[in-house]
Amino acid sequence: MQIDGSICTVKSNMSVGLRSCRRQGRCAKIRSMSSIAEIENAIEKLPAPQVDELAGWLETLRARRATPTPIESWLQCARGAARSGETTGKVMALTRGEE
């Protein structure tokens, strides 16, 4: 974590790492944000390069969420494909390669 031009390494034992950082006076307070207003306020404080990085990440996230997974794509095609009068037993036999 880069803070005030120095590196703060938090070791596997987080409390030890945080105590070490606090003694050196270079740790930032980390708190969770749960509302859009808090997130917007935090974004307003970011320097331009970090806003650009965040924007790129958001574009990637939106694209990933807009693209259905292979299973979702298959299910979209399969919905409504069953023929009337088919029994579950016949369908299961077909999926097992028995027909």
C-alpha positions as CSV (number, residue, x, y, z in Angstrom):
1,M,0.0,0.0,0.0
2,Q,1.5,3.3,-1.0
3,I,1.0,6.1,1.6
4,D,2.9,9.4,1.6
5,G,5.5,8.1,-0.7
6,S,6.5,5.2,1.5
7,I,5.4,1.5,1.4
8,C,3.4,0.0,4.3
9,T,3.6,-3.8,4.3
10,V,0.8,-5.5,6.2
11,K,2.1,-8.9,7.2
12,S,-0.1,-12.0,7.5
13,N,-0.7,-11.1,11.1
14,M,-2.7,-7.9,10.3
15,S,-2.6,-6.4,13.8
16,V,1.2,-6.6,13.9
17,G,1.5,-5.0,10.5
18,L,-0.9,-2.2,11.4
19,R,0.9,-1.5,14.7
20,S,4.1,-1.3,12.8
21,C,2.6,1.1,10.3
22,R,1.0,3.3,13.0
23,R,4.4,3.6,14.9
24,Q,5.9,4.8,11.7
25,G,3.0,7.2,11.1
26,R,2.2,6.2,7.6
27,C,-1.1,4.2,7.6
28,A,-4.4,5.4,6.3
29,K,-7.6,4.6,8.1
30,I,-9.6,2.1,6.0
31,R,-13.4,2.1,6.4
32,S,-16.2,0.4,4.5
33,M,-18.6,2.4,2.4
34,S,-22.2,1.2,2.0
35,S,-24.0,4.0,0.2
36,I,-23.7,5.6,-3.3
37,A,-23.2,9.0,-1.6
38,E,-20.2,7.7,0.3
39,I,-18.7,6.1,-2.8
40,E,-19.3,9.2,-4.9
41,N,-17.6,11.4,-2.2
42,A,-14.6,9.1,-2.1
43,I,-14.3,9.2,-5.9
44,E,-14.4,13.0,-5.9
45,K,-11.2,12.9,-3.8
46,L,-9.3,10.7,-6.1
47,P,-6.6,12.1,-8.4
48,A,-7.3,12.0,-12.1
49,P,-5.2,8.9,-12.9
50,Q,-7.0,6.9,-10.3
51,V,-10.4,8.0,-11.6
52,D,-9.3,6.9,-15.1
53,E,-8.2,3.5,-13.6
54,L,-11.6,3.2,-11.8
55,A,-13.5,4.1,-15.0
56,G,-11.6,1.3,-16.9
57,W,-12.4,-1.2,-14.2
58,L,-16.1,-0.2,-14.2
59,E,-16.3,-0.6,-18.0
60,T,-14.7,-4.1,-17.7
61,L,-17.2,-5.0,-14.9
62,R,-20.2,-3.8,-17.0
63,A,-19.1,-5.7,-20.0
64,R,-18.5,-8.9,-18.0
65,R,-21.9,-8.6,-16.4
66,A,-23.6,-8.0,-19.8
67,T,-22.1,-11.1,-21.3
68,P,-24.0,-14.3,-20.3
69,T,-22.0,-17.2,-19.1
70,P,-21.9,-20.3,-21.4
71,I,-24.4,-22.0,-19.1
72,E,-26.8,-19.0,-19.2
73,S,-26.5,-18.9,-23.0
74,W,-27.3,-22.7,-23.2
75,L,-30.3,-22.2,-20.9
76,Q,-31.6,-19.4,-23.0
77,C,-31.5,-21.6,-26.1
78,A,-32.9,-24.6,-24.2
79,R,-35.9,-22.8,-22.7
80,G,-39.1,-23.8,-24.4
81,A,-37.3,-26.4,-26.6
82,A,-39.1,-29.4,-25.0
83,R,-41.8,-30.9,-27.1
84,S,-45.2,-31.4,-25.8
85,G,-45.9,-35.0,-24.8
86,E,-42.3,-35.9,-23.9
87,T,-41.9,-37.5,-20.5
88,T,-39.1,-36.8,-18.1
89,G,-38.0,-40.4,-18.5
90,K,-37.5,-40.0,-22.3
91,V,-35.6,-36.8,-21.8
92,M,-33.3,-38.4,-19.2
93,A,-32.7,-41.4,-21.5
94,L,-31.8,-39.0,-24.3
95,T,-29.3,-37.1,-22.1
96,R,-27.7,-40.3,-21.0
97,G,-27.3,-41.4,-24.7
98,E,-29.7,-44.3,-24.3
99,E,-31.8,-43.2,-27.3
